[in-house]
């Protein structure tokens, strides 16, 4: 039986094999590929639903897998737990939620290092870290609103019905686990996604949650 998979916060990458969900982008805009939507990739056979991930149009116990890549940080503080509760609702028992988010603690450490290391100011580097903190701000859905840490994520999951949470760290010198390889490969397939080693070193939390 074919797995039902949700790609939450899909943005302009509408990938096949998933029901892609995003609150800010209309199907019309994505398919016309005009203006800021010209970078849209709509893979053949892909499905799209415009919806808020805190209120998705799916029945209970609907999906086998849900994924949210660089999505949760775009929610307001008070919407993270509702979003996780909604993901928990639509997942089948034993369903898996994969996610990755900026690691706020590590970003802060790297930002302070860059400010104190004593090398000449680099605007590209500044923009890189600024975008990690605040989002690229291309439209209303591209702002970062919540600083995410493992402790905060654990609190949110504990208050959303999830109990089996595990985290993975990317290290270019280590052999990747099956799950982490799956997630990093997803990121590298996203058009225009900054996925080089510097991206991961600057701080990304990878997680896997089982309902």
MARMARBA-246668 format. One record per residue: residue in three letters; x, y, z of N, C-alpha, C in turn. Coordinates in steps of 0.001 Angstrom, whole numbers, plus 500000, padded with zeros to 6 digits. Example, Ala and Ser with C-alpha at 12.3 -4.5 7.8 and 13.67 -1.06 7.14 Angstrom:
<recs>
REC   code     n.xx     n.yy     n.zz    ca.xx    ca.yy    ca.zz     c.xx     c.yy     c.zz
REC    ALA   513190   494310   507800   512300   495500   507800   513200   496700   507800
REC    SER   512850   497750   507080   513670   498940   507140   512900   500030   507870
</recs>
This chain:
<recs>
REC   code     n.xx     n.yy     n.zz    ca.xx    ca.yy    ca.zz     c.xx     c.yy     c.zz
REC    UNK   500845   498807   500000   500000   500000   500000   500884   501249   500000
REC    UNK   500556   502213   499165   501369   503417   499045   501261   504293   500280
REC    UNK   502414   504776   500761   502429   505638   501936   501858   507005   501606
REC    UNK   501146   507573   502560   500661   508948   502436   501661   509844   503154
REC    UNK   502280   510769   502412   503331   511610   502955   502983   513082   502784
REC    UNK   503207   513860   503829   502922   515290   503810   504228   516073   503843
REC    UNK   504332   517067   502988   505475   517982   502982   504968   519329   503483
REC    UNK   505229   519634   504749   504631   520791   505415   505522   522021   505280
REC    UNK   504921   523139   504882   505702   524344   504627   506521   524172   503364
REC    UNK   505883   523697   502320   506598   523297   501105   507246   524459   500369
REC    UNK   506701   525670   500515   507262   526796   499780   507134   526587   498286
REC    UNK   508203   526902   497552   508150   526844   496085   508641   525503   495528
REC    UNK   508913   524535   496413   509322   523216   495935   508173   522238   496161
REC    UNK   507424   521948   495109   506273   521057   495186   506718   519698   494649
REC    UNK   506959   518766   495555   507605   517519   495139   506624   516358   495016
REC    UNK   506937   515499   494064   506088   514343   493788   506165   513343   494936
REC    UNK   505111   512567   495070   505064   511560   496116   504563   512091   497437
REC    UNK   504269   513405   497479   503821   514057   498705   502563   514882   498445
REC    UNK   501808   515117   499505   500829   516192   499500   501552   517388   500104
REC    UNK   501813   518382   499292   502567   519556   499718   501613   520577   500316
REC    UNK   501988   521118   501469   501110   522023   502212   501838   523317   502528
REC    UNK   501209   524444   502204   501781   525748   502559   500633   526744   502713
REC    UNK   500742   527614   503706   499659   528556   503993   499707   529800   503126
REC    UNK   500895   530166   502641   501076   531485   502044   500984   531521   500523
REC    UNK   501157   530400   499865   501266   530391   498410   500053   529736   497782
REC    UNK   499485   530384   496770   498345   529808   496074   498825   528894   494958
REC    UNK   497991   527931   494607   498341   527024   493507   498499   527805   492215
REC    UNK   497668   528816   491995   497726   529631   490794   499079   530328   490665
REC    UNK   499538   530958   491756   500829   531663   491731   501975   530699   491462
REC    UNK   501934   529539   492117   503012   528568   491954   503083   528042   490523
REC    UNK   501942   527779   489934   501934   527212   488589   502255   528246   487514
REC    UNK   501916   529520   487758   502219   530554   486774   503699   530920   486762
REC    UNK   504388   530736   487905   505832   530962   488010   506244   532368   487559
REC    UNK   505533   533363   488037   505846   534742   487697   506412   535477   488905
REC    UNK   507221   536505   488635   507769   537332   489702   508551   536518   490710
REC    UNK   508217   536675   491997   508951   535974   493055   508703   534465   493052
REC    UNK   507734   534022   492229   507445   532590   492146   508117   531922   490951
REC    UNK   508955   532658   490240   509575   532101   489023   510528   530952   489319
REC    UNK   510989   530829   490571   511900   529734   490930   511148   528475   491338
REC    UNK   509827   528495   491242   509021   527341   491649   509405   526082   490868
REC    UNK   509525   524986   491595   509675   523665   490978   508435   522848   491322
REC    UNK   507683   522482   490304   506488   521653   490498   506721   520343   489771
REC    UNK   507058   519326   490535   507360   518041   489925   506095   517366   489395
REC    UNK   506251   516647   488292   505121   515999   487636   504402   515059   488598
REC    UNK   503096   515239   488695   502285   514370   489541   502191   514824   490984
REC    UNK   502874   515922   491336   502851   516406   492719   501490   517011   493051
REC    UNK   501109   516913   494316   499846   517466   494793   500121   518633   495743
REC    UNK   499219   519611   495723   499394   520793   496571   498074   521183   497220
REC    UNK   498153   521547   498499   497007   522042   499246   497437   523304   499978
REC    UNK   496733   524394   499752   497026   525608   500511   496287   525520   501842
REC    UNK   497049   525430   502927   496440   525265   504246   497435   525640   505333
REC    UNK   496898   526031   506459   497681   526326   507654   498025   524999   508329
REC    UNK   499278   524790   508708   499634   523504   509322   499058   523361   510729
REC    UNK   498460   524424   511259   497764   524326   512545   496308   523899   512358
REC    UNK   495869   523848   511109   494479   523475   510826   494416   522863   509429
REC    UNK   494864   521619   509310   494957   520972   508006   493659   520246   507645
REC    UNK   493327   520197   506362   492059   519591   505912   492144   518078   505732
REC    UNK   492743   517409   506707   492899   515959   506623   492219   515321   507840
REC    UNK   491710   514122   507649   491051   513410   508742   492076   512912   509769
REC    UNK   491605   512521   510911   492474   511947   511935   493157   510689   511406
REC    UNK   494399   510464   511866   495136   509239   511525   495216   509037   510008
REC    UNK   495555   510091   509302   495509   510084   507841   496842   509713   507187
REC    UNK   497936   510289   507689   499226   510184   506996   500193   509235   507687
REC    UNK   501062   508651   506870   502112   507780   507402   503354   508572   507791
REC    UNK   503626   509635   507050   504830   510436   507246   504474   511910   507092
REC    UNK   505073   512744   507935   504997   514196   507760   506421   514734   507850
REC    UNK   506727   515703   507010   508055   516305   507012   507928   517822   507021
REC    UNK   508796   518468   507766   508817   519933   507804   510274   520368   507804
REC    UNK   510750   520811   506658   512153   521199   506509   512278   522716   506540
REC    UNK   512922   523208   507609   513105   524652   507794   511743   525359   507733
REC    UNK   510810   524846   508515   509433   525354   508525   509002   525878   509888
REC    UNK   509281   525137   510948   508736   525453   512271   509163   526834   512758
REC    UNK   510361   527271   512411   510848   528577   512859   510031   529732   512290
REC    UNK   509213   529465   511275   508380   530504   510663   507072   530718   511422
REC    UNK   506807   529888   512426   505601   530034   513230   505831   531003   514377
REC    UNK   504758   531621   514856   504853   532425   516073   505048   531509   517276
REC    UNK   505572   532066   518372   505804   531284   519590   504607   530418   519954
REC    UNK   503442   531075   520007   502260   530405   520540   501588   529463   519539
REC    UNK   502206   529270   518368   501619   528374   517372   502422   527083   517187
REC    UNK   503545   526963   517880   504359   525753   517716   503640   524543   518296
REC    UNK   503151   524653   519515   502436   523520   520122   501162   523189   519343
REC    UNK   500337   524167   518966   499179   523821   518123   499566   523121   516821
REC    UNK   500664   523538   516208   501111   522884   514976   501507   521441   515242
REC    UNK   502239   521202   516309   502646   519836   516648   501426   518967   516993
REC    UNK   500457   519551   517682   499241   518799   518002   498479   518421   516731
REC    UNK   498468   519333   515756   497787   519051   514502   498522   517976   513715
REC    UNK   499853   518022   513725   500643   516983   513056   500397   515631   513726
REC    UNK   500349   515631   515055   500065   514414   515807   498681   513870   515426
REC    UNK   497723   514756   515274   496350   514345   514930   496285   513646   513581
REC    UNK   496951   514211   512573   496806   513670   511214   497699   512444   510962
REC    UNK   498680   512214   511806   499536   511036   511632   498846   509771   512143
REC    UNK   499074   508676   511449   498615   507382   511923   499446   506953   513133
REC    UNK   498933   506010   513900   499719   505453   514995   500977   504821   514415
REC    UNK   502121   505178   514941   503387   504702   514410   503927   505580   513295
REC    UNK   503157   506620   512911   503605   507544   511874   504809   508349   512331
REC    UNK   505589   508833   511371   506846   509521   511674   506795   510964   511194
REC    UNK   507269   511846   512041   507419   513259   511690   508909   513585   511664
REC    UNK   509426   513921   510479   510812   514353   510322   510842   515883   510252
REC    UNK   511825   516471   510883   511924   517930   510826   513376   518375   510951
REC    UNK   513659   519560   510456   514929   520216   510741   514664   521704   510889
REC    UNK   515383   522302   511829   515200   523717   512163   516561   524320   512499
REC    UNK   516700   525644   512398   517952   526275   512833   518160   526071   514337
REC    UNK   519374   525761   514720   519734   525591   516134   520103   526963   516693
REC    UNK   519198   527563   517445   519397   528930   517913   520623   529055   518810
REC    UNK   520865   528076   519666   522031   528127   520547   523331   528172   519756
REC    UNK   523434   527303   518762   524664   527250   517975   524812   528490   517096
REC    UNK   523689   528979   516575   523739   530207   515782   524246   531378   516610
REC    UNK   523775   531467   517844   524238   532544   518739   525737   532434   518991
REC    UNK   526204   531223   519250   527634   531021   519488   528453   531437   518275
REC    UNK   528009   531043   517094   528747   531379   515880   528683   532865   515566
REC    UNK   527548   533476   515818   527413   534925   515608   528398   535687   516497
REC    UNK   528449   535319   517772   529365   535996   518695   530820   535758   518298
REC    UNK   531127   534559   517824   532476   534274   517359   532835   535178   516195
REC    UNK   531918   535291   515226   532184   536131   514050   532416   537586   514448
REC    UNK   531734   538048   515498   531845   539435   515924   533135   539708   516699
REC    UNK   533753   538646   517240   534917   538849   518106   536213   538286   517550
REC    UNK   536158   537584   516412   537345   536905   515912   538377   537883   515345
REC    UNK   537942   539084   514974   538895   540104   514558   539186   540178   513074
REC    UNK   538481   539428   512240   538743   539514   510809   537878   540625   510186
REC    UNK   538216   541059   508975   537462   542142   508329   535990   541777   508148
REC    UNK   535149   542790   508200   533717   542584   508030   533433   541993   506644
REC    UNK   532599   540971   506620   532230   540282   505380   530715   540365   505250
REC    UNK   530227   541146   504280   528788   541358   504135   528054   540061   503793
REC    UNK   528663   539216   502961   528013   537950   502614   527831   537072   503845
REC    UNK   528861   537028   504679   528773   536226   505913   527719   536807   506849
REC    UNK   527688   538142   506932   526692   538813   507769   525279   538462   507294
REC    UNK   525057   538542   505973   523747   538217   505415   523375   536761   505705
REC    UNK   524378   535877   505613   524129   534463   505859   523554   534242   507253
REC    UNK   524232   534799   508269   523766   534614   509640   522477   535373   509906
REC    UNK   522349   536583   509333   521120   537358   509528   519917   536602   508993
REC    UNK   520084   535932   507840   518982   535175   507268   518646   533955   508109
REC    UNK   519658   533348   508719   519392   532212   509598   518588   532646   510823
REC    UNK   518879   533826   511355   518143   534337   512511   516743   534810   512134
REC    UNK   516637   535579   511067   515405   536319   510786   514657   535876   509534
REC    UNK   515190   534939   508759   514554   534506   507534   514938   535403   506363
REC    UNK   514606   534979   505154   514993   535798   503993   514009   536930   503722
REC    UNK   512848   536898   504389   511886   538004   504389   511366   538353   502985
REC    UNK   511346   537360   502098   510861   537584   500737   509366   537892   500709
REC    UNK   508612   537305   501647   507188   537615   501802   506806   537263   503234
REC    UNK   505543   537423   503568   505115   537239   504953   505428   535893   505563
REC    UNK   505521   534867   504730   505807   533534   505254   507279   533221   505395
REC    UNK   508143   534178   505038   509585   533924   505048   510319   534657   506175
REC    UNK   509596   534943   507259   510224   535512   508450   510366   534421   509509
REC    UNK   511446   534454   510261   511613   533550   511395   511095   534246   512651
REC    UNK   510251   533534   513413   509591   534151   514561   509959   533537   515906
REC    UNK   510510   532330   515902   510736   531652   517179   512138   531049   517220
REC    UNK   512901   531339   518301   514226   530716   518461   514065   529279   518948
REC    UNK   514556   528338   518172   514334   526933   518477   515577   526268   519054
REC    UNK   515379   525597   520168   516429   524834   520836   515878   523449   521146
REC    UNK   516753   522517   521455   516303   521166   521795   515392   521199   523010
REC    UNK   515729   521993   524034   514907   522057   525238   513500   522570   524935
REC    UNK   513420   523613   524105   512105   524151   523767   511306   523156   522921
REC    UNK   511971   522506   521977   511289   521503   521159   510773   520352   522018
REC    UNK   511592   519900   522973   511161   518825   523867   509906   519229   524642
REC    UNK   509894   520463   525124   508729   520965   525855   507493   520954   524962
REC    UNK   507647   521426   523736   506507   521493   522811   505997   520109   522441
REC    UNK   506911   519179   522173   506485   517815   521832   505788   517149   523017
REC    UNK   506326   517375   524225   505733   516772   525425   504316   517270   525660
REC    UNK   504011   518471   525163   502680   519051   525327   501819   518899   524070
REC    UNK   502257   518001   523177   501523   517799   521922   501124   516349   521690
REC    UNK   501439   515476   522650   501068   514076   522527   502179   513157   522044
REC    UNK   503304   513734   521572   504429   512918   521121   505284   512483   522308
REC    UNK   505789   511267   522260   506644   510780   523349   507986   510248   522857
REC    UNK   508060   509812   521610   509292   509228   521081   509999   510246   520191
REC    UNK   510914   511010   520779   511634   512056   520061   513116   511719   520039
REC    UNK   513739   511823   518879   515187   511613   518800   515783   512697   517922
REC    UNK   517056   513029   518203   517739   514078   517461   518994   513515   516823
REC    UNK   519370   514136   515702   520539   513698   514950   521409   514904   514666
REC    UNK   522710   514731   514734   523646   515807   514433   524394   515485   513151
REC    UNK   524575   516516   512330   525338   516351   511096   526810   516624   511373
REC    UNK   527668   515702   510998   529110   515882   511081   529691   515332   509789
REC    UNK   530342   516184   509002   530820   515748   507691   531889   514660   507799
REC    UNK   532456   514456   508994   533493   513441   509171   532933   512101   509639
REC    UNK   531629   512055   509867   531025   510824   510352   530115   510215   509290
REC    UNK   529955   508902   509366   529027   508219   508480   527608   508608   508879
REC    UNK   526794   509002   507901   525437   509432   508195   524540   508240   508486
REC    UNK   523658   508397   509460   522651   507376   509704   521663   507380   508538
REC    UNK   520892   506332   508440   519917   506222   507354   518948   507398   507384
REC    UNK   518446   507735   508572   517473   508821   508686   518094   510161   508344
REC    UNK   519318   510402   508837   519955   511689   508579   520345   511815   507113
REC    UNK   520780   510724   506502   521087   510754   505075   519834   511095   504275
REC    UNK   518715   510513   504670   517434   510790   504014   517109   512279   504102
REC    UNK   517320   512881   505263   516952   514276   505452   517902   515227   504737
REC    UNK   519202   514949   504779   520139   515831   504095   519964   515742   502582
REC    UNK   519627   514557   502074   519382   514430   500647   518139   515203   500233
REC    UNK   517130   515234   501090   515938   516034   500794   516309   517502   500671
REC    UNK   517157   517964   501569   517531   519381   501551   518324   519716   500296
REC    UNK   519226   518838   499896   520065   519151   498745   519278   519137   497445
REC    UNK   518091   518537   497441   517271   518534   496229   516409   519773   496103
REC    UNK   516322   520586   497162   515490   521776   497105   516199   522847   496297
REC    UNK   515600   523341   495217   516258   524358   494393   516612   525599   495203
REC    UNK   517813   526130   494977   518283   527356   495606   518464   527232   497117
REC    UNK   518440   525996   497627   518617   525815   499074   520104   525787   499391
REC    UNK   520529   526596   500381   521942   526651   500756   522260   525440   501635
REC    UNK   522853   524418   501038   523005   523155   501744   524464   522701   501839
REC    UNK   525413   523624   501714   526812   523208   501792   527193   522923   503246
REC    UNK   528413   522447   503458   528818   522075   504812   528733   523240   505785
REC    UNK   529007   524459   505317   528941   525618   506205   527546   525785   506777
REC    UNK   526540   525484   505967   525154   525591   506422   524931   524696   507631
REC    UNK   525362   523445   507524   525114   522524   508612   525976   522855   509823
REC    UNK   527198   523307   509592   528071   523649   510720   527525   524831   511501
REC    UNK   526790   525717   510798   526311   526908   511489   525151   526588   512413
REC    UNK   524594   525433   512340   523608   525057   513341   522265   524624   512808
REC    UNK   522058   523327   512678   520763   522791   512292   520434   521622   513208
REC    UNK   519226   521617   513744   518730   520503   514549   517905   519600   513635
REC    UNK   518265   518339   513551   517500   517346   512808   516767   516469   513817
REC    UNK   515496   516233   513579   514747   515425   514524   513792   514438   513866
REC    UNK   513434   513443   514623   512508   512397   514189   511590   512090   515363
REC    UNK   510280   512169   515112   509300   511937   516171   508325   510863   515711
REC    UNK   508035   509924   516575   507111   508833   516251   505859   508969   517099
REC    UNK   504711   508866   516442   503441   508936   517172   503172   507617   517881
</recs>
